[in-house]
Amino acid sequence: MAVTCTAGQRRGTEVFGTHTLSGDLSLRGDTVQLRLDPASAPRRSRALAALCTELTATETTYPGTALKIAYSVKGQLDDLHPYIDQRPSG
């Protein structure tokens, strides 16, 4: 999966140093978990993680469902969100 921004969204890309970040999308309980791979530098990953925390706090739902979306950056302290059921599925 790749997250890509359009020309109008590129204003803040210098923070992350790229226009595309790969990551994983998974379903945990009633939450869609979007985990981005780390950015090219630790400070960029931390900035991205802070943005992810803010986005997750909005409790936005996945379009057409009641599933909440939780955003995180792999390897960051806030990678495990309280919104997500951490028990293994199955």
PDB file of N, CA, C and O in Angstrom:
ATOM      1  N   MET A   1       0.835  -1.163   0.000  1.00  0.00           N
ATOM      2  CA  MET A   1       0.000   0.000   0.000  1.00  0.00           C
ATOM      3  C   MET A   1       0.886   1.234   0.000  1.00  0.00           C
ATOM      4  O   MET A   1       1.926   1.247   0.657  1.00  0.00           O
ATOM      5  N   ALA A   2       0.497   2.246  -0.711  1.00  0.00           N
ATOM      6  CA  ALA A   2       1.235   3.504  -0.736  1.00  0.00           C
ATOM      7  C   ALA A   2       0.273   4.642  -0.463  1.00  0.00           C
ATOM      8  O   ALA A   2      -0.858   4.634  -0.948  1.00  0.00           O
ATOM      9  N   VAL A   3       0.711   5.611   0.304  1.00  0.00           N
ATOM     10  CA  VAL A   3      -0.064   6.807   0.578  1.00  0.00           C
ATOM     11  C   VAL A   3       0.558   7.916  -0.251  1.00  0.00           C
ATOM     12  O   VAL A   3       1.729   8.247  -0.063  1.00  0.00           O
ATOM     13  N   THR A   4      -0.203   8.489  -1.156  1.00  0.00           N
ATOM     14  CA  THR A   4       0.338   9.482  -2.077  1.00  0.00           C
ATOM     15  C   THR A   4      -0.433  10.785  -1.950  1.00  0.00           C
ATOM     16  O   THR A   4      -1.653  10.774  -1.786  1.00  0.00           O
ATOM     17  N   CYS A   5       0.264  11.895  -2.022  1.00  0.00           N
ATOM     18  CA  CYS A   5      -0.402  13.193  -1.941  1.00  0.00           C
ATOM     19  C   CYS A   5      -0.473  13.823  -3.317  1.00  0.00           C
ATOM     20  O   CYS A   5       0.321  13.507  -4.203  1.00  0.00           O
ATOM     21  N   THR A   6      -1.438  14.721  -3.486  1.00  0.00           N
ATOM     22  CA  THR A   6      -1.585  15.445  -4.745  1.00  0.00           C
ATOM     23  C   THR A   6      -0.822  16.757  -4.664  1.00  0.00           C
ATOM     24  O   THR A   6      -0.304  17.118  -3.607  1.00  0.00           O
ATOM     25  N   ALA A   7      -0.754  17.462  -5.772  1.00  0.00           N
ATOM     26  CA  ALA A   7       0.001  18.722  -5.823  1.00  0.00           C
ATOM     27  C   ALA A   7      -0.462  19.696  -4.753  1.00  0.00           C
ATOM     28  O   ALA A   7       0.362  20.395  -4.163  1.00  0.00           O
ATOM     29  N   GLY A   8      -1.749  19.758  -4.492  1.00  0.00           N
ATOM     30  CA  GLY A   8      -2.275  20.678  -3.486  1.00  0.00           C
ATOM     31  C   GLY A   8      -1.919  20.284  -2.066  1.00  0.00           C
ATOM     32  O   GLY A   8      -2.024  21.109  -1.158  1.00  0.00           O
ATOM     33  N   GLN A   9      -1.502  19.050  -1.852  1.00  0.00           N
ATOM     34  CA  GLN A   9      -1.176  18.567  -0.518  1.00  0.00           C
ATOM     35  C   GLN A   9       0.321  18.561  -0.247  1.00  0.00           C
ATOM     36  O   GLN A   9       0.736  18.139   0.832  1.00  0.00           O
ATOM     37  N   ARG A  10       1.130  19.003  -1.165  1.00  0.00           N
ATOM     38  CA  ARG A  10       2.585  18.885  -1.045  1.00  0.00           C
ATOM     39  C   ARG A  10       3.222  19.942  -0.154  1.00  0.00           C
ATOM     40  O   ARG A  10       4.435  19.904   0.057  1.00  0.00           O
ATOM     41  N   ARG A  11       2.480  20.844   0.355  1.00  0.00           N
ATOM     42  CA  ARG A  11       3.034  21.943   1.142  1.00  0.00           C
ATOM     43  C   ARG A  11       3.922  21.465   2.287  1.00  0.00           C
ATOM     44  O   ARG A  11       4.972  22.059   2.534  1.00  0.00           O
ATOM     45  N   GLY A  12       3.527  20.411   2.988  1.00  0.00           N
ATOM     46  CA  GLY A  12       4.297  19.935   4.128  1.00  0.00           C
ATOM     47  C   GLY A  12       5.215  18.774   3.837  1.00  0.00           C
ATOM     48  O   GLY A  12       5.748  18.179   4.773  1.00  0.00           O
ATOM     49  N   THR A  13       5.425  18.427   2.593  1.00  0.00           N
ATOM     50  CA  THR A  13       6.216  17.236   2.292  1.00  0.00           C
ATOM     51  C   THR A  13       7.683  17.385   2.644  1.00  0.00           C
ATOM     52  O   THR A  13       8.374  16.379   2.804  1.00  0.00           O
ATOM     53  N   GLU A  14       8.182  18.609   2.770  1.00  0.00           N
ATOM     54  CA  GLU A  14       9.587  18.745   3.154  1.00  0.00           C
ATOM     55  C   GLU A  14       9.837  18.170   4.543  1.00  0.00           C
ATOM     56  O   GLU A  14      10.967  17.805   4.865  1.00  0.00           O
ATOM     57  N   VAL A  15       8.807  18.086   5.359  1.00  0.00           N
ATOM     58  CA  VAL A  15       8.934  17.474   6.684  1.00  0.00           C
ATOM     59  C   VAL A  15       9.263  15.995   6.554  1.00  0.00           C
ATOM     60  O   VAL A  15      10.065  15.469   7.325  1.00  0.00           O
ATOM     61  N   PHE A  16       8.658  15.323   5.595  1.00  0.00           N
ATOM     62  CA  PHE A  16       8.805  13.889   5.466  1.00  0.00           C
ATOM     63  C   PHE A  16       9.814  13.479   4.401  1.00  0.00           C
ATOM     64  O   PHE A  16      10.264  12.333   4.397  1.00  0.00           O
ATOM     65  N   GLY A  17      10.174  14.370   3.513  1.00  0.00           N
ATOM     66  CA  GLY A  17      11.201  14.071   2.529  1.00  0.00           C
ATOM     67  C   GLY A  17      10.763  13.146   1.415  1.00  0.00           C
ATOM     68  O   GLY A  17      11.601  12.640   0.669  1.00  0.00           O
ATOM     69  N   THR A  18       9.483  12.916   1.289  1.00  0.00           N
ATOM     70  CA  THR A  18       8.983  12.037   0.239  1.00  0.00           C
ATOM     71  C   THR A  18       7.516  12.343  -0.010  1.00  0.00           C
ATOM     72  O   THR A  18       6.843  12.961   0.815  1.00  0.00           O
ATOM     73  N   HIS A  19       7.043  11.903  -1.148  1.00  0.00           N
ATOM     74  CA  HIS A  19       5.635  12.074  -1.462  1.00  0.00           C
ATOM     75  C   HIS A  19       4.869  10.771  -1.296  1.00  0.00           C
ATOM     76  O   HIS A  19       3.639  10.762  -1.353  1.00  0.00           O
ATOM     77  N   THR A  20       5.573   9.691  -1.096  1.00  0.00           N
ATOM     78  CA  THR A  20       4.940   8.386  -0.954  1.00  0.00           C
ATOM     79  C   THR A  20       5.560   7.645   0.224  1.00  0.00           C
ATOM     80  O   THR A  20       6.782   7.554   0.344  1.00  0.00           O
ATOM     81  N   LEU A  21       4.700   7.116   1.088  1.00  0.00           N
ATOM     82  CA  LEU A  21       5.143   6.291   2.209  1.00  0.00           C
ATOM     83  C   LEU A  21       4.412   4.963   2.128  1.00  0.00           C
ATOM     84  O   LEU A  21       3.200   4.931   1.918  1.00  0.00           O
ATOM     85  N   SER A  22       5.126   3.889   2.290  1.00  0.00           N
ATOM     86  CA  SER A  22       4.475   2.581   2.286  1.00  0.00           C
ATOM     87  C   SER A  22       4.033   2.237   3.705  1.00  0.00           C
ATOM     88  O   SER A  22       4.450   2.877   4.671  1.00  0.00           O
ATOM     89  N   GLY A  23       3.192   1.230   3.814  1.00  0.00           N
ATOM     90  CA  GLY A  23       2.712   0.830   5.125  1.00  0.00           C
ATOM     91  C   GLY A  23       1.800  -0.371   5.033  1.00  0.00           C
ATOM     92  O   GLY A  23       1.667  -0.994   3.980  1.00  0.00           O
ATOM     93  N   ASP A  24       1.176  -0.685   6.150  1.00  0.00           N
ATOM     94  CA  ASP A  24       0.280  -1.830   6.248  1.00  0.00           C
ATOM     95  C   ASP A  24      -1.109  -1.373   6.662  1.00  0.00           C
ATOM     96  O   ASP A  24      -1.263  -0.398   7.397  1.00  0.00           O
ATOM     97  N   LEU A  25      -2.096  -2.073   6.190  1.00  0.00           N
ATOM     98  CA  LEU A  25      -3.486  -1.821   6.546  1.00  0.00           C
ATOM     99  C   LEU A  25      -4.042  -3.119   7.094  1.00  0.00           C
ATOM    100  O   LEU A  25      -3.966  -4.156   6.434  1.00  0.00           O
ATOM    101  N   SER A  26      -4.607  -3.074   8.304  1.00  0.00           N
ATOM    102  CA  SER A  26      -5.168  -4.294   8.888  1.00  0.00           C
ATOM    103  C   SER A  26      -6.418  -3.956   9.678  1.00  0.00           C
ATOM    104  O   SER A  26      -6.642  -2.804  10.049  1.00  0.00           O
ATOM    105  N   LEU A  27      -7.218  -4.958   9.929  1.00  0.00           N
ATOM    106  CA  LEU A  27      -8.447  -4.801  10.695  1.00  0.00           C
ATOM    107  C   LEU A  27      -8.245  -5.433  12.061  1.00  0.00           C
ATOM    108  O   LEU A  27      -7.893  -6.609  12.161  1.00  0.00           O
ATOM    109  N   ARG A  28      -8.468  -4.652  13.118  1.00  0.00           N
ATOM    110  CA  ARG A  28      -8.357  -5.134  14.500  1.00  0.00           C
ATOM    111  C   ARG A  28      -9.636  -4.766  15.228  1.00  0.00           C
ATOM    112  O   ARG A  28      -9.846  -3.604  15.577  1.00  0.00           O
ATOM    113  N   GLY A  29     -10.488  -5.750  15.457  1.00  0.00           N
ATOM    114  CA  GLY A  29     -11.754  -5.464  16.125  1.00  0.00           C
ATOM    115  C   GLY A  29     -12.586  -4.507  15.288  1.00  0.00           C
ATOM    116  O   GLY A  29     -12.906  -4.798  14.136  1.00  0.00           O
ATOM    117  N   ASP A  30     -12.935  -3.363  15.870  1.00  0.00           N
ATOM    118  CA  ASP A  30     -13.738  -2.367  15.154  1.00  0.00           C
ATOM    119  C   ASP A  30     -12.871  -1.217  14.631  1.00  0.00           C
ATOM    120  O   ASP A  30     -13.360  -0.105  14.436  1.00  0.00           O
ATOM    121  N   THR A  31     -11.575  -1.493  14.404  1.00  0.00           N
ATOM    122  CA  THR A  31     -10.637  -0.458  13.987  1.00  0.00           C
ATOM    123  C   THR A  31      -9.826  -0.896  12.773  1.00  0.00           C
ATOM    124  O   THR A  31      -9.324  -2.019  12.713  1.00  0.00           O
ATOM    125  N   VAL A  32      -9.711   0.007  11.815  1.00  0.00           N
ATOM    126  CA  VAL A  32      -8.797  -0.187  10.689  1.00  0.00           C
ATOM    127  C   VAL A  32      -7.477   0.437  11.114  1.00  0.00           C
ATOM    128  O   VAL A  32      -7.427   1.627  11.424  1.00  0.00           O
ATOM    129  N   GLN A  33      -6.424  -0.341  11.131  1.00  0.00           N
ATOM    130  CA  GLN A  33      -5.114   0.139  11.560  1.00  0.00           C
ATOM    131  C   GLN A  33      -4.252   0.411  10.333  1.00  0.00           C
ATOM    132  O   GLN A  33      -3.960  -0.494   9.552  1.00  0.00           O
ATOM    133  N   LEU A  34      -3.850   1.668  10.174  1.00  0.00           N
ATOM    134  CA  LEU A  34      -2.955   2.087   9.100  1.00  0.00           C
ATOM    135  C   LEU A  34      -1.599   2.380   9.724  1.00  0.00           C
ATOM    136  O   LEU A  34      -1.425   3.392  10.403  1.00  0.00           O
ATOM    137  N   ARG A  35      -0.629   1.477   9.489  1.00  0.00           N
ATOM    138  CA  ARG A  35       0.718   1.609  10.055  1.00  0.00           C
ATOM    139  C   ARG A  35       1.689   1.950   8.939  1.00  0.00           C
ATOM    140  O   ARG A  35       1.948   1.131   8.056  1.00  0.00           O
ATOM    141  N   LEU A  36       2.221   3.157   8.983  1.00  0.00           N
ATOM    142  CA  LEU A  36       3.169   3.614   7.969  1.00  0.00           C
ATOM    143  C   LEU A  36       4.578   3.160   8.303  1.00  0.00           C
ATOM    144  O   LEU A  36       4.950   3.071   9.473  1.00  0.00           O
ATOM    145  N   ASP A  37       5.355   2.874   7.278  1.00  0.00           N
ATOM    146  CA  ASP A  37       6.771   2.581   7.485  1.00  0.00           C
ATOM    147  C   ASP A  37       7.467   3.869   7.906  1.00  0.00           C
ATOM    148  O   ASP A  37       7.017   4.954   7.539  1.00  0.00           O
ATOM    149  N   PRO A  38       8.558   3.774   8.671  1.00  0.00           N
ATOM    150  CA  PRO A  38       9.266   4.976   9.120  1.00  0.00           C
ATOM    151  C   PRO A  38       9.726   5.837   7.940  1.00  0.00           C
ATOM    152  O   PRO A  38       9.986   5.339   6.845  1.00  0.00           O
ATOM    153  N   ALA A  39       9.816   7.132   8.199  1.00  0.00           N
ATOM    154  CA  ALA A  39      10.307   8.076   7.194  1.00  0.00           C
ATOM    155  C   ALA A  39      11.825   7.939   7.072  1.00  0.00           C
ATOM    156  O   ALA A  39      12.439   7.109   7.742  1.00  0.00           O
ATOM    157  N   SER A  40      12.420   8.761   6.212  1.00  0.00           N
ATOM    158  CA  SER A  40      13.851   8.645   5.903  1.00  0.00           C
ATOM    159  C   SER A  40      14.772   9.085   7.034  1.00  0.00           C
ATOM    160  O   SER A  40      15.966   8.791   6.988  1.00  0.00           O
ATOM    161  N   ALA A  41      14.265   9.768   8.033  1.00  0.00           N
ATOM    162  CA  ALA A  41      15.071  10.210   9.178  1.00  0.00           C
ATOM    163  C   ALA A  41      14.229  10.099  10.450  1.00  0.00           C
ATOM    164  O   ALA A  41      13.014  10.287  10.397  1.00  0.00           O
ATOM    165  N   PRO A  42      14.857   9.797  11.594  1.00  0.00           N
ATOM    166  CA  PRO A  42      14.098   9.662  12.848  1.00  0.00           C
ATOM    167  C   PRO A  42      13.248  10.886  13.187  1.00  0.00           C
ATOM    168  O   PRO A  42      12.123  10.738  13.666  1.00  0.00           O
ATOM    169  N   ARG A  43      13.758  12.073  12.951  1.00  0.00           N
ATOM    170  CA  ARG A  43      12.975  13.284  13.280  1.00  0.00           C
ATOM    171  C   ARG A  43      11.736  13.380  12.399  1.00  0.00           C
ATOM    172  O   ARG A  43      10.697  13.874  12.836  1.00  0.00           O
ATOM    173  N   ARG A  44      11.843  12.909  11.166  1.00  0.00           N
ATOM    174  CA  ARG A  44      10.683  12.912  10.278  1.00  0.00           C
ATOM    175  C   ARG A  44       9.665  11.868  10.731  1.00  0.00           C
ATOM    176  O   ARG A  44       8.458  12.103  10.666  1.00  0.00           O
ATOM    177  N   SER A  45      10.151  10.725  11.185  1.00  0.00           N
ATOM    178  CA  SER A  45       9.243   9.698  11.707  1.00  0.00           C
ATOM    179  C   SER A  45       8.519  10.198  12.943  1.00  0.00           C
ATOM    180  O   SER A  45       7.327   9.940  13.112  1.00  0.00           O
ATOM    181  N   ARG A  46       9.232  10.913  13.812  1.00  0.00           N
ATOM    182  CA  ARG A  46       8.591  11.463  15.015  1.00  0.00           C
ATOM    183  C   ARG A  46       7.528  12.495  14.652  1.00  0.00           C
ATOM    184  O   ARG A  46       6.454  12.519  15.252  1.00  0.00           O
ATOM    185  N   ALA A  47       7.825  13.347  13.673  1.00  0.00           N
ATOM    186  CA  ALA A  47       6.847  14.350  13.231  1.00  0.00           C
ATOM    187  C   ALA A  47       5.625  13.660  12.628  1.00  0.00           C
ATOM    188  O   ALA A  47       4.489  14.053  12.891  1.00  0.00           O
ATOM    189  N   LEU A  48       5.867  12.639  11.827  1.00  0.00           N
ATOM    190  CA  LEU A  48       4.778  11.887  11.221  1.00  0.00           C
ATOM    191  C   LEU A  48       3.960  11.174  12.296  1.00  0.00           C
ATOM    192  O   LEU A  48       2.733  11.128  12.210  1.00  0.00           O
ATOM    193  N   ALA A  49       4.629  10.620  13.306  1.00  0.00           N
ATOM    194  CA  ALA A  49       3.929   9.939  14.401  1.00  0.00           C
ATOM    195  C   ALA A  49       3.035  10.915  15.160  1.00  0.00           C
ATOM    196  O   ALA A  49       1.927  10.556  15.558  1.00  0.00           O
ATOM    197  N   ALA A  50       3.503  12.140  15.363  1.00  0.00           N
ATOM    198  CA  ALA A  50       2.683  13.153  16.036  1.00  0.00           C
ATOM    199  C   ALA A  50       1.432  13.462  15.213  1.00  0.00           C
ATOM    200  O   ALA A  50       0.339  13.606  15.761  1.00  0.00           O
ATOM    201  N   LEU A  51       1.602  13.563  13.908  1.00  0.00           N
ATOM    202  CA  LEU A  51       0.460  13.782  13.024  1.00  0.00           C
ATOM    203  C   LEU A  51      -0.502  12.596  13.096  1.00  0.00           C
ATOM    204  O   LEU A  51      -1.717  12.787  13.139  1.00  0.00           O
ATOM    205  N   CYS A  52       0.029  11.387  13.109  1.00  0.00           N
ATOM    206  CA  CYS A  52      -0.804  10.188  13.218  1.00  0.00           C
ATOM    207  C   CYS A  52      -1.619  10.192  14.504  1.00  0.00           C
ATOM    208  O   CYS A  52      -2.793   9.824  14.499  1.00  0.00           O
ATOM    209  N   THR A  53      -1.000  10.607  15.601  1.00  0.00           N
ATOM    210  CA  THR A  53      -1.706  10.680  16.880  1.00  0.00           C
ATOM    211  C   THR A  53      -2.882  11.646  16.793  1.00  0.00           C
ATOM    212  O   THR A  53      -3.975  11.352  17.276  1.00  0.00           O
ATOM    213  N   GLU A  54      -2.648  12.796  16.176  1.00  0.00           N
ATOM    214  CA  GLU A  54      -3.719  13.784  16.016  1.00  0.00           C
ATOM    215  C   GLU A  54      -4.838  13.240  15.127  1.00  0.00           C
ATOM    216  O   GLU A  54      -6.018  13.416  15.432  1.00  0.00           O
ATOM    217  N   LEU A  55      -4.472  12.588  14.044  1.00  0.00           N
ATOM    218  CA  LEU A  55      -5.483  12.024  13.142  1.00  0.00           C
ATOM    219  C   LEU A  55      -6.301  10.933  13.832  1.00  0.00           C
ATOM    220  O   LEU A  55      -7.521  10.883  13.680  1.00  0.00           O
ATOM    221  N   THR A  56      -5.639  10.068  14.581  1.00  0.00           N
ATOM    222  CA  THR A  56      -6.338   9.001  15.288  1.00  0.00           C
ATOM    223  C   THR A  56      -7.311   9.576  16.312  1.00  0.00           C
ATOM    224  O   THR A  56      -8.408   9.048  16.494  1.00  0.00           O
ATOM    225  N   ALA A  57      -6.917  10.643  16.971  1.00  0.00           N
ATOM    226  CA  ALA A  57      -7.766  11.266  17.997  1.00  0.00           C
ATOM    227  C   ALA A  57      -9.081  11.803  17.420  1.00  0.00           C
ATOM    228  O   ALA A  57     -10.044  12.001  18.162  1.00  0.00           O
ATOM    229  N   THR A  58      -9.128  12.039  16.117  1.00  0.00           N
ATOM    230  CA  THR A  58     -10.373  12.522  15.500  1.00  0.00           C
ATOM    231  C   THR A  58     -11.432  11.431  15.427  1.00  0.00           C
ATOM    232  O   THR A  58     -12.608  11.719  15.204  1.00  0.00           O
ATOM    233  N   GLU A  59     -11.017  10.171  15.615  1.00  0.00           N
ATOM    234  CA  GLU A  59     -11.913   9.014  15.550  1.00  0.00           C
ATOM    235  C   GLU A  59     -12.696   8.977  14.237  1.00  0.00           C
ATOM    236  O   GLU A  59     -13.889   8.672  14.219  1.00  0.00           O
ATOM    237  N   THR A  60     -12.018   9.288  13.158  1.00  0.00           N
ATOM    238  CA  THR A  60     -12.614   9.224  11.828  1.00  0.00           C
ATOM    239  C   THR A  60     -12.966   7.787  11.498  1.00  0.00           C
ATOM    240  O   THR A  60     -12.231   6.867  11.858  1.00  0.00           O
ATOM    241  N   THR A  61     -14.083   7.587  10.815  1.00  0.00           N
ATOM    242  CA  THR A  61     -14.480   6.244  10.431  1.00  0.00           C
ATOM    243  C   THR A  61     -14.136   5.983   8.971  1.00  0.00           C
ATOM    244  O   THR A  61     -14.114   6.893   8.142  1.00  0.00           O
ATOM    245  N   TYR A  62     -13.868   4.717   8.683  1.00  0.00           N
ATOM    246  CA  TYR A  62     -13.585   4.304   7.321  1.00  0.00           C
ATOM    247  C   TYR A  62     -14.857   4.500   6.500  1.00  0.00           C
ATOM    248  O   TYR A  62     -15.933   4.093   6.937  1.00  0.00           O
ATOM    249  N   PRO A  63     -14.760   5.108   5.331  1.00  0.00           N
ATOM    250  CA  PRO A  63     -15.958   5.424   4.534  1.00  0.00           C
ATOM    251  C   PRO A  63     -16.892   4.230   4.336  1.00  0.00           C
ATOM    252  O   PRO A  63     -16.468   3.136   3.963  1.00  0.00           O
ATOM    253  N   GLY A  64     -18.160   4.475   4.595  1.00  0.00           N
ATOM    254  CA  GLY A  64     -19.175   3.450   4.392  1.00  0.00           C
ATOM    255  C   GLY A  64     -19.278   2.422   5.497  1.00  0.00           C
ATOM    256  O   GLY A  64     -20.036   1.460   5.378  1.00  0.00           O
ATOM    257  N   THR A  65     -18.512   2.612   6.595  1.00  0.00           N
ATOM    258  CA  THR A  65     -18.529   1.656   7.706  1.00  0.00           C
ATOM    259  C   THR A  65     -18.580   2.414   9.036  1.00  0.00           C
ATOM    260  O   THR A  65     -18.561   3.645   9.067  1.00  0.00           O
ATOM    261  N   ALA A  66     -18.644   1.662  10.120  1.00  0.00           N
ATOM    262  CA  ALA A  66     -18.538   2.227  11.460  1.00  0.00           C
ATOM    263  C   ALA A  66     -17.143   1.996  12.037  1.00  0.00           C
ATOM    264  O   ALA A  66     -16.912   2.247  13.220  1.00  0.00           O
ATOM    265  N   LEU A  67     -16.214   1.520  11.211  1.00  0.00           N
ATOM    266  CA  LEU A  67     -14.862   1.203  11.668  1.00  0.00           C
ATOM    267  C   LEU A  67     -14.035   2.469  11.853  1.00  0.00           C
ATOM    268  O   LEU A  67     -13.950   3.296  10.945  1.00  0.00           O
ATOM    269  N   LYS A  68     -13.424   2.625  13.028  1.00  0.00           N
ATOM    270  CA  LYS A  68     -12.525   3.758  13.286  1.00  0.00           C
ATOM    271  C   LYS A  68     -11.194   3.510  12.591  1.00  0.00           C
ATOM    272  O   LYS A  68     -10.797   2.365  12.374  1.00  0.00           O
ATOM    273  N   ILE A  69     -10.504   4.603  12.244  1.00  0.00           N
ATOM    274  CA  ILE A  69      -9.184   4.480  11.632  1.00  0.00           C
ATOM    275  C   ILE A  69      -8.134   4.919  12.648  1.00  0.00           C
ATOM    276  O   ILE A  69      -8.224   6.012  13.206  1.00  0.00           O
ATOM    277  N   ALA A  70      -7.141   4.068  12.887  1.00  0.00           N
ATOM    278  CA  ALA A  70      -6.018   4.387  13.767  1.00  0.00           C
ATOM    279  C   ALA A  70      -4.751   4.464  12.924  1.00  0.00           C
ATOM    280  O   ALA A  70      -4.416   3.523  12.206  1.00  0.00           O
ATOM    281  N   TYR A  71      -4.057   5.583  13.017  1.00  0.00           N
ATOM    282  CA  TYR A  71      -2.844   5.818  12.234  1.00  0.00           C
ATOM    283  C   TYR A  71      -1.626   5.706  13.143  1.00  0.00           C
ATOM    284  O   TYR A  71      -1.673   6.126  14.299  1.00  0.00           O
ATOM    285  N   SER A  72      -0.536   5.142  12.628  1.00  0.00           N
ATOM    286  CA  SER A  72       0.701   5.078  13.404  1.00  0.00           C
ATOM    287  C   SER A  72       1.886   4.904  12.465  1.00  0.00           C
ATOM    288  O   SER A  72       1.728   4.621  11.278  1.00  0.00           O
ATOM    289  N   VAL A  73       3.078   5.082  13.029  1.00  0.00           N
ATOM    290  CA  VAL A  73       4.329   4.857  12.313  1.00  0.00           C
ATOM    291  C   VAL A  73       5.022   3.691  12.999  1.00  0.00           C
ATOM    292  O   VAL A  73       5.201   3.703  14.216  1.00  0.00           O
ATOM    293  N   LYS A  74       5.406   2.703  12.239  1.00  0.00           N
ATOM    294  CA  LYS A  74       6.059   1.523  12.804  1.00  0.00           C
ATOM    295  C   LYS A  74       7.306   1.929  13.585  1.00  0.00           C
ATOM    296  O   LYS A  74       8.117   2.730  13.120  1.00  0.00           O
ATOM    297  N   GLY A  75       7.440   1.357  14.786  1.00  0.00           N
ATOM    298  CA  GLY A  75       8.625   1.600  15.596  1.00  0.00           C
ATOM    299  C   GLY A  75       8.541   2.813  16.504  1.00  0.00           C
ATOM    300  O   GLY A  75       9.440   3.027  17.317  1.00  0.00           O
ATOM    301  N   GLN A  76       7.488   3.613  16.392  1.00  0.00           N
ATOM    302  CA  GLN A  76       7.337   4.773  17.265  1.00  0.00           C
ATOM    303  C   GLN A  76       6.583   4.359  18.525  1.00  0.00           C
ATOM    304  O   GLN A  76       5.836   3.380  18.512  1.00  0.00           O
ATOM    305  N   LEU A  77       6.777   5.100  19.606  1.00  0.00           N
ATOM    306  CA  LEU A  77       6.167   4.742  20.892  1.00  0.00           C
ATOM    307  C   LEU A  77       4.653   4.679  20.839  1.00  0.00           C
ATOM    308  O   LEU A  77       4.041   3.868  21.534  1.00  0.00           O
ATOM    309  N   ASP A  78       4.041   5.525  20.021  1.00  0.00           N
ATOM    310  CA  ASP A  78       2.581   5.525  19.947  1.00  0.00           C
ATOM    311  C   ASP A  78       2.058   4.581  18.867  1.00  0.00           C
ATOM    312  O   ASP A  78       0.916   4.713  18.425  1.00  0.00           O
ATOM    313  N   ASP A  79       2.888   3.632  18.442  1.00  0.00           N
ATOM    314  CA  ASP A  79       2.498   2.688  17.397  1.00  0.00           C
ATOM    315  C   ASP A  79       1.313   1.830  17.832  1.00  0.00           C
ATOM    316  O   ASP A  79       0.516   1.421  16.987  1.00  0.00           O
ATOM    317  N   LEU A  80       1.176   1.550  19.113  1.00  0.00           N
ATOM    318  CA  LEU A  80       0.055   0.763  19.619  1.00  0.00           C
ATOM    319  C   LEU A  80      -0.962   1.712  20.223  1.00  0.00           C
ATOM    320  O   LEU A  80      -0.717   2.312  21.270  1.00  0.00           O
ATOM    321  N   HIS A  81      -2.090   1.848  19.572  1.00  0.00           N
ATOM    322  CA  HIS A  81      -3.115   2.790  20.000  1.00  0.00           C
ATOM    323  C   HIS A  81      -4.093   2.144  20.965  1.00  0.00           C
ATOM    324  O   HIS A  81      -4.382   0.953  20.854  1.00  0.00           O
ATOM    325  N   PRO A  82      -4.608   2.926  21.917  1.00  0.00           N
ATOM    326  CA  PRO A  82      -5.606   2.394  22.839  1.00  0.00           C
ATOM    327  C   PRO A  82      -6.914   2.046  22.132  1.00  0.00           C
ATOM    328  O   PRO A  82      -7.734   1.322  22.697  1.00  0.00           O
ATOM    329  N   TYR A  83      -7.130   2.535  20.925  1.00  0.00           N
ATOM    330  CA  TYR A  83      -8.361   2.259  20.189  1.00  0.00           C
ATOM    331  C   TYR A  83      -8.364   0.860  19.606  1.00  0.00           C
ATOM    332  O   TYR A  83      -9.407   0.382  19.161  1.00  0.00           O
ATOM    333  N   ILE A  84      -7.230   0.201  19.599  1.00  0.00           N
ATOM    334  CA  ILE A  84      -7.100  -1.072  18.906  1.00  0.00           C
ATOM    335  C   ILE A  84      -7.076  -2.230  19.901  1.00  0.00           C
ATOM    336  O   ILE A  84      -6.345  -2.192  20.891  1.00  0.00           O
ATOM    337  N   ASP A  85      -7.871  -3.244  19.636  1.00  0.00           N
ATOM    338  CA  ASP A  85      -7.845  -4.470  20.419  1.00  0.00           C
ATOM    339  C   ASP A  85      -6.549  -5.195  20.067  1.00  0.00           C
ATOM    340  O   ASP A  85      -6.395  -5.651  18.934  1.00  0.00           O
ATOM    341  N   GLN A  86      -5.620  -5.310  21.005  1.00  0.00           N
ATOM    342  CA  GLN A  86      -4.306  -5.876  20.734  1.00  0.00           C
ATOM    343  C   GLN A  86      -4.262  -7.404  20.785  1.00  0.00           C
ATOM    344  O   GLN A  86      -3.215  -8.001  20.534  1.00  0.00           O
ATOM    345  N   ARG A  87      -5.398  -8.043  21.109  1.00  0.00           N
ATOM    346  CA  ARG A  87      -5.406  -9.499  21.159  1.00  0.00           C
ATOM    347  C   ARG A  87      -5.302 -10.076  19.756  1.00  0.00           C
ATOM    348  O   ARG A  87      -5.869  -9.522  18.814  1.00  0.00           O
ATOM    349  N   PRO A  88      -4.587 -11.179  19.608  1.00  0.00           N
ATOM    350  CA  PRO A  88      -4.484 -11.819  18.290  1.00  0.00           C
ATOM    351  C   PRO A  88      -5.872 -12.220  17.783  1.00  0.00           C
ATOM    352  O   PRO A  88      -6.710 -12.689  18.553  1.00  0.00           O
ATOM    353  N   SER A  89      -6.104 -12.034  16.494  1.00  0.00           N
ATOM    354  CA  SER A  89      -7.393 -12.431  15.929  1.00  0.00           C
ATOM    355  C   SER A  89      -7.408 -13.933  15.674  1.00  0.00           C
ATOM    356  O   SER A  89      -6.362 -14.547  15.468  1.00  0.00           O
ATOM    357  N   GLY A  90      -8.602 -14.516  15.691  1.00  0.00           N
ATOM    358  CA  GLY A  90      -8.715 -15.940  15.365  1.00  0.00           C
ATOM    359  C   GLY A  90      -8.910 -16.721  16.554  1.00  0.00           C
ATOM    360  O   GLY A  90      -9.028 -17.944  16.478  1.00  0.00           O
TER     361      GLY A  90
END
